Amino acid sequence: MSLHTASGRWRLGLVLALATAACWATLPVALKLALAGLDPYTLTWFRFVFATVGLGLWLAWRGRFGEFRGLSPRLWLLLALAALMLIGNYVFYLLGLYYTTPGNAQLLIQLAPLLMGLGGILVFGERYVAGQWLGFGAVVAGLLLFFRDQLATFAGGAGYLLGAGLIVIAAVVWAVYALTQKQLLVRLSSPLVLWFIYAVASLLLLPLATPTALLPLSAGQWTALLYCAVNTLIAYGAFAEALAHWEASRVSAVLALTPLLTFASVLGAHWLWPSLIDAEQISALGLAGALLVVFGSALTSLLGQRRRATAPDLRASK
């Protein structure tokens, strides 16, 4: 099986990656609000059901489900692996978010694009030039500084390490999902891959979910829940398309900007709903770590020499 090659439309890939970062930056705040009335499994199940129905209607209208015909057993296995990994990411991230703050969770989850970037190099033969490796090191150093700061801040909270550990697991399984998704683009369009993942997740999570828990939600909690559901469609749709047009290592660099956007969204949410969203507790050391992450991501994405596409887009035509 040939490996997926980016289409070379890097400007479109950049815009889509930025859209993904914006969606993911605001998502933790909405999840925190929704978790006040729902357990993680029911919340995740609802998001997947919403995405399955919404995306499924669009695919049926476009007549796209025929792409599943003639898939090899290996591709079906890759689809199953992608589904299991993304389900794991959703669940582990929400469980970790229960024990920590949105900004803290979003910075720790930056291990995911770092791992995806390394995977793009190891699996797809993408390359980092010297400046990009310097940026990679800066991102790692920034994450370590921020983790040290937050570990000191939450020293009195026994759940912090548990939450951080769950977020790290979520990052690992997300990286596996992302690389699997990229390889699936050789044969399937990204919306179809995502629909399959959403549908499988809806079925697998149903035994763990409690649909009746949706009934007593307040108007505010319903608003947060629906935003989370719509965010699923927009963010992962933009992310999948970004991988189709740009190298995985470059997409991962842009996504490293997400934590600063998250801190801004938490600040705004705390100003609007101080009793529902706590302000982030971060010292100068933690802020320096967060800025290092952004600086490193800028080096990684801007100092690399963009390679010209040497092969056409291998996805099924839209």
C-alpha positions as CSV (number, residue, x, y, z in Angstrom):
1,M,0.0,0.0,0.0
2,S,1.4,3.4,-1.0
3,L,1.8,6.1,1.7
4,H,-0.4,9.2,1.7
5,T,1.2,12.3,0.2
6,A,0.0,15.8,1.0
7,S,-1.7,17.6,-1.9
8,G,0.7,20.6,-1.7
9,R,-2.0,23.2,-1.1
10,W,-0.2,24.4,2.0
11,R,-2.1,27.7,2.4
12,L,-5.4,25.8,2.6
13,G,-3.8,23.4,5.1
14,L,-2.6,26.3,7.2
15,V,-6.1,27.9,7.4
16,L,-7.7,24.5,8.2
17,A,-5.1,23.9,11.0
18,L,-5.8,27.3,12.5
19,A,-9.5,26.7,12.4
20,T,-8.9,23.4,14.2
21,A,-6.8,25.1,16.9
22,A,-9.6,27.7,17.5
23,C,-12.2,25.0,17.9
24,W,-10.1,23.0,20.3
25,A,-9.1,26.1,22.3
26,T,-12.8,26.8,23.2
27,L,-13.8,23.2,23.6
28,P,-12.4,22.6,27.1
29,V,-14.5,25.5,28.5
30,A,-17.7,24.1,27.0
31,L,-16.8,20.6,28.2
32,K,-16.2,21.8,31.7
33,L,-19.6,23.5,31.7
34,A,-21.3,20.4,30.3
35,L,-19.6,18.1,32.8
36,A,-21.5,19.9,35.6
37,G,-24.6,18.1,34.5
38,L,-23.3,15.0,32.7
39,D,-20.9,12.1,33.2
40,P,-18.0,11.8,30.7
41,Y,-19.4,8.8,28.9
42,T,-22.8,10.2,28.2
43,L,-21.3,13.5,27.1
44,T,-18.9,11.8,24.7
45,W,-21.7,9.4,23.4
46,F,-24.0,12.4,22.7
47,R,-21.2,14.2,20.7
48,F,-20.6,11.1,18.6
49,V,-24.3,10.5,17.9
50,F,-24.8,14.1,16.9
51,A,-21.8,13.9,14.6
52,T,-22.9,10.5,13.1
53,V,-26.4,11.9,12.2
54,G,-25.2,15.3,11.0
55,L,-22.3,14.0,8.9
56,G,-24.2,11.0,7.7
57,L,-27.0,13.1,6.3
58,W,-24.5,15.2,4.3
59,L,-22.7,12.1,3.0
60,A,-26.0,10.4,2.0
61,W,-27.0,13.6,0.1
62,R,-23.7,13.6,-1.7
63,G,-23.9,9.8,-2.4
64,R,-20.5,9.1,-0.8
65,F,-21.2,5.9,1.0
66,G,-20.2,3.9,-2.1
67,E,-16.6,4.5,-1.2
68,F,-16.7,1.8,1.3
69,R,-17.2,-0.8,-1.4
70,G,-14.1,-2.9,-2.3
71,L,-12.0,-1.9,0.8
72,S,-9.3,-4.3,1.6
73,P,-9.2,-6.1,5.0
74,R,-6.2,-4.1,5.9
75,L,-8.1,-0.8,5.4
76,W,-11.0,-2.1,7.5
77,L,-8.5,-2.9,10.3
78,L,-7.1,0.6,10.0
79,L,-10.6,2.1,10.2
80,A,-11.3,0.0,13.3
81,L,-8.0,1.1,14.9
82,A,-8.7,4.8,14.1
83,A,-12.1,4.5,15.7
84,L,-10.8,2.8,18.9
85,M,-8.0,5.4,19.3
86,L,-10.3,8.4,18.9
87,I,-12.8,7.0,21.3
88,G,-10.0,6.5,23.8
89,N,-8.8,10.1,23.3
90,Y,-12.3,11.5,23.9
91,V,-12.9,9.5,27.1
92,F,-9.4,9.8,28.6
93,Y,-9.3,13.6,27.9
94,L,-12.7,14.1,29.6
95,L,-11.7,12.0,32.6
96,G,-8.5,14.0,32.9
97,L,-10.3,17.3,32.5
98,Y,-12.5,16.4,35.5
99,Y,-9.4,16.6,37.8
100,T,-7.7,19.6,36.3
101,T,-8.4,23.0,34.6
102,P,-9.1,23.6,30.9
103,G,-5.8,25.5,30.3
104,N,-3.8,22.9,32.1
105,A,-5.4,20.0,30.2
106,Q,-5.0,21.8,26.9
107,L,-1.3,22.4,27.3
108,L,-0.6,18.8,28.4
109,I,-2.5,17.5,25.5
110,Q,0.1,19.2,23.2
111,L,2.0,16.0,23.6
112,A,-0.4,14.7,21.0
113,P,0.7,16.9,18.1
114,L,4.3,16.4,19.1
115,L,3.9,12.7,18.9
116,M,2.0,13.1,15.6
117,G,4.9,15.2,14.2
118,L,7.4,12.5,15.2
119,G,5.1,9.9,13.7
120,G,5.0,11.9,10.4
121,I,8.7,11.8,10.3
122,L,9.1,8.1,11.1
123,V,6.1,6.7,9.2
124,F,5.6,9.0,6.3
125,G,9.2,10.1,5.7
126,E,8.6,13.8,6.4
127,R,11.6,15.8,7.4
128,Y,12.6,18.4,10.0
129,V,15.4,20.8,9.2
130,A,17.7,22.1,12.0
131,G,15.5,25.0,12.9
132,Q,12.5,22.8,13.2
133,W,14.3,20.5,15.6
134,L,15.3,23.5,17.7
135,G,11.6,24.4,17.8
136,F,10.7,20.9,18.8
137,G,13.1,21.1,21.7
138,A,11.6,24.4,22.7
139,V,8.1,22.9,22.8
140,V,9.3,20.0,24.9
141,A,11.1,22.4,27.3
142,G,8.0,24.6,27.6
143,L,5.8,21.7,28.4
144,L,8.2,20.6,31.1
145,L,8.3,24.1,32.7
146,F,4.6,24.4,32.6
147,F,4.1,20.9,34.1
148,R,6.5,21.8,36.9
149,D,4.7,25.0,37.7
150,Q,1.3,23.3,37.8
151,L,2.6,20.5,39.9
152,A,3.7,23.0,42.5
153,T,0.4,24.9,42.2
154,F,-1.8,21.8,42.7
155,A,0.5,20.1,45.2
156,G,-2.3,20.0,47.7
157,G,-4.7,18.3,45.2
158,A,-4.2,14.5,45.1
159,G,-6.1,14.3,41.8
160,Y,-3.7,16.5,39.8
161,L,-1.3,13.7,38.9
162,L,-4.1,11.4,38.0
163,G,-5.7,14.0,35.8
164,A,-2.3,14.7,34.1
165,G,-1.7,11.0,33.6
166,L,-5.1,10.6,31.9
167,I,-4.4,13.5,29.6
168,V,-1.0,12.0,28.6
169,I,-2.8,8.7,27.7
170,A,-5.3,10.7,25.7
171,A,-2.4,12.3,23.8
172,V,-0.8,9.0,23.0
173,V,-3.9,7.4,21.6
174,W,-4.8,10.6,19.7
175,A,-1.4,10.5,17.9
176,V,-2.0,7.0,16.8
177,Y,-5.5,8.0,15.6
178,A,-4.1,11.0,13.6
179,L,-1.4,8.9,11.8
180,T,-3.9,6.2,11.0
181,Q,-6.4,8.7,9.7
182,K,-3.7,10.2,7.4
183,Q,-2.9,6.8,5.9
184,L,-6.6,6.1,5.3
185,L,-6.8,9.2,3.1
186,V,-5.0,7.1,0.4
187,R,-8.3,5.3,-0.3
188,L,-11.1,7.2,1.5
189,S,-12.2,10.8,1.7
190,S,-11.8,12.3,5.2
191,P,-15.5,12.9,5.9
192,L,-16.2,9.2,5.3
193,V,-13.4,8.1,7.6
194,L,-14.7,10.4,10.3
195,W,-18.3,9.2,9.8
196,F,-17.2,5.6,10.3
197,I,-15.4,6.5,13.5
198,Y,-18.4,8.5,14.8
199,A,-20.8,5.6,14.1
200,V,-18.6,3.0,15.7
201,A,-18.1,5.2,18.8
202,S,-21.8,5.8,19.1
203,L,-22.4,2.0,19.3
204,L,-19.5,1.2,21.6
205,L,-20.2,3.9,24.1
206,L,-24.0,3.3,24.3
207,P,-23.7,0.7,27.1
208,L,-21.7,3.2,29.2
209,A,-24.0,6.2,28.6
210,T,-27.1,7.3,30.4
211,P,-29.3,9.0,27.8
212,T,-31.9,9.9,30.4
213,A,-29.4,12.1,32.1
214,L,-29.9,14.6,29.2
215,L,-33.5,15.4,30.3
216,P,-32.8,17.5,33.5
217,L,-30.1,19.6,31.9
218,S,-30.5,23.4,32.3
219,A,-30.6,25.7,29.3
220,G,-27.0,26.7,29.8
221,Q,-25.8,23.1,30.0
222,W,-27.7,22.2,26.8
223,T,-26.1,25.2,25.1
224,A,-22.6,24.0,26.2
225,L,-23.4,20.4,25.2
226,L,-24.7,21.4,21.7
227,Y,-21.6,23.6,21.2
228,C,-19.4,20.6,22.1
229,A,-21.3,18.5,19.5
230,V,-21.1,21.0,16.7
231,N,-17.4,21.6,17.6
232,T,-16.8,17.9,16.9
233,L,-18.0,18.2,13.3
234,I,-16.1,21.4,12.6
235,A,-12.9,20.7,14.4
236,Y,-12.2,17.1,13.2
237,G,-13.5,17.9,9.7
238,A,-11.0,20.8,9.4
239,F,-8.3,18.7,11.0
240,A,-8.7,15.8,8.6
241,E,-8.7,18.1,5.6
242,A,-5.6,19.9,6.9
243,L,-3.8,16.5,6.9
244,A,-4.9,16.0,3.3
245,H,-3.2,19.2,2.1
246,W,-0.3,19.7,4.5
247,E,2.4,17.5,6.1
248,A,1.5,16.0,9.5
249,S,4.6,17.6,11.1
250,R,3.5,21.1,9.9
251,V,-0.1,20.6,11.1
252,S,1.2,19.5,14.5
253,A,3.2,22.7,14.8
254,V,0.2,25.0,14.2
255,L,-1.9,23.0,16.7
256,A,0.7,23.8,19.4
257,L,-0.8,27.3,19.4
258,T,-4.0,26.0,21.0
259,P,-3.0,26.4,24.7
260,L,-2.6,30.2,24.5
261,L,-6.0,30.4,22.8
262,T,-7.4,28.2,25.5
263,F,-6.1,30.5,28.3
264,A,-7.8,33.4,26.5
265,S,-11.1,31.5,26.3
266,V,-10.9,30.6,29.9
267,L,-10.2,34.2,30.9
268,G,-13.3,35.3,28.9
269,A,-15.4,32.5,30.3
270,H,-14.4,33.3,33.9
271,W,-15.3,36.9,33.3
272,L,-18.7,35.9,32.1
273,W,-19.4,33.0,34.5
274,P,-17.1,33.4,37.5
275,S,-19.0,30.9,39.5
276,L,-18.8,28.2,36.9
277,I,-15.3,28.5,35.4
278,D,-12.4,29.1,37.7
279,A,-9.5,31.4,36.6
280,E,-6.3,29.6,35.6
281,Q,-3.6,29.6,38.3
282,I,-0.3,30.1,36.5
283,S,3.0,31.7,37.7
284,A,5.7,33.4,35.8
285,L,7.4,30.0,35.3
286,G,4.3,28.5,33.9
287,L,3.7,31.4,31.6
288,A,7.3,31.2,30.4
289,G,6.6,27.5,29.6
290,A,3.5,28.3,27.7
291,L,5.3,31.0,25.7
292,L,8.1,28.5,24.9
293,V,5.5,26.1,23.5
294,V,4.3,28.9,21.1
295,F,7.8,30.0,20.2
296,G,8.8,26.4,19.5
297,S,5.7,25.8,17.3
298,A,6.5,29.0,15.3
299,L,10.1,27.8,14.7
300,T,8.9,24.3,13.7
301,S,6.3,25.6,11.2
302,L,8.1,28.7,9.8
303,L,11.8,27.7,9.6
304,G,11.3,24.5,7.7
305,Q,11.6,24.4,4.0
306,R,8.3,23.5,2.4
307,R,8.8,20.5,0.1
308,R,7.1,20.5,-3.2
309,A,4.5,17.8,-3.7
310,T,5.9,14.9,-5.7
311,A,2.7,13.0,-6.1
312,P,-0.9,13.8,-6.8
313,D,-3.6,13.8,-4.1
314,L,-4.4,10.1,-3.7
315,R,-7.8,10.6,-2.0
316,A,-11.0,9.6,-3.6
317,S,-12.4,12.5,-5.7
318,K,-15.0,14.6,-4.0
